């Protein structure tokens, strides 16, 4: 059964009230929170995280909304060291690629209230030398069009 899910500002604020943790991680697993059902987004946190783990999604676009802090995105260009992502059990996923960096990409820094659209097929990564909290929405792209 399809149903509408409302995620209130209060629910987002509750997630953001947690203390920052070093590194890059998901702050809340929305897909497992029964109050939200299945929603195509999550909240990520980058705290003093400057590693370059590039990725490319062939059948999904990413929409990032910066909730707090400042994040630097690198996108476009060419994926360096690209390989299909390994799933649990060892199978590879031809629609999800990972790499060690991006060559000849565009760099942009965003702050709270800014949006970033990464089209399907475009390599990208993000990092923050301080703290960034990002809402990430996955947008399925019909690859048959």
N, C-alpha and C positions, 0 to 999 in steps of 0.2 A: 504494500500500500504506500503510495506517495503522500507525503504530508509536508506542510510548511514548518520550518523550524525558525524560531526567533531567538537570536543571540543578543541579549541586552547589553547595554553599556556596563551595567553592574557586573555581568558575567565576565566581560573583558577586563574591567578594573580589578576583579578578584584575581584573575590570572596575573595581571601586571603588579599586584601587590607583593608578589614573591621577591625575595632577595635575589639580586643578580648572582649568577654562577659563572665562573671562568669557562671559556670555550664556546662552542657552538652546540646548541641543543634545542629540542622542541620543549616549549614551556608547558603546553597542555595538549594532551591527546584528545582532540575534539571528537574524533571518530569513536572513541571508547566512552565518552561521557553520555550516559543515558538521557540526560536532560536536553541534549542537543541532537540526538539521533545521528544521522550521517550527514555531515557537511563537508564540502570540498575545500576546507581551509584549515590552517593551523597557525599557531604563533611560534615564531622562532626567536631565539635570543643569541646574539653574538656579543661576548664580553671579552675584550682583549684577545680577539681571535683574528689572526692575520694570515692564516694558511690559504693556499690557493688550490682548492679542490673544485675544479671546473666540472660542469655537467651540461648535458644537452638532452632535451626531451623531444622525441620525434612526433609524438601524438598529444602533447599537452603544452599549453602556454602557461606562464607564471605571471601573476599579478601580485606585486609586493606593495604593501602600504606601511610606511614607517610610522609606528605608534609612538615610539620614544627614541631619543638619542640620534645618532648619526651613523650611517652605513655607506660604504663605498662599494659600488657595483662595477664589475668589468664584464662586458658583453660584446657579442659579435666576433669578428675575426675568425681565427682557426683554433680548434681544440688541439692542444698539444698532448701527445701520449694517449690519444683516445682509444677506448676499448668499451665493449658492451658491459653493462653492469651485471655482476653476478648476483643471482637471487639466492634465497635460502635453498639449500639442497644442491647448489652448484650450477644450476641452469643459468644461461645468460639471457638477457632481455634485449632484443634488437632495437627496441624503442627508447631505451635509456642508456646513455653513454656517459662515461666518466673520463676525466683527464687530469693532468698535472698542472696545466696552466692554459692561458689563452694568448695566442700570438696576434698582434695587430688589432687588439680589441679597443673598445671605447671605454673610458673610465669616467664615472660620474658619482658624486657624493650627494646623498639625500638626507634630509632631516625629517623630524616629526611633521606629519601632514602631507608628505610627498608620496607620489605613486610611481612605480616602475612597471612597465609592461615588457615582458620578455616573450617574443613569439616562439612558437614551436620551431625546433630545428636550429635555434640560436644558442651557441655556447655561452655560459655565464657562471659567475660566482660572486659572492659578496663577503665582506668582512667589516670588522669594526675594531679600531685600536682602543676604543673606550667601551661604550655599550650601545647596542641597538636592539630594539624589539620590533619585529616585523610580522605583520599579518600576511600570510601567503595564501593566495587563492589559486587552485589548479583549474585550468580551463581546458576541457577536452576539445581536441581539434579533429574534425572528421577528415581522415587522410584519403578518403575516396573522392573528394572534391578537387 
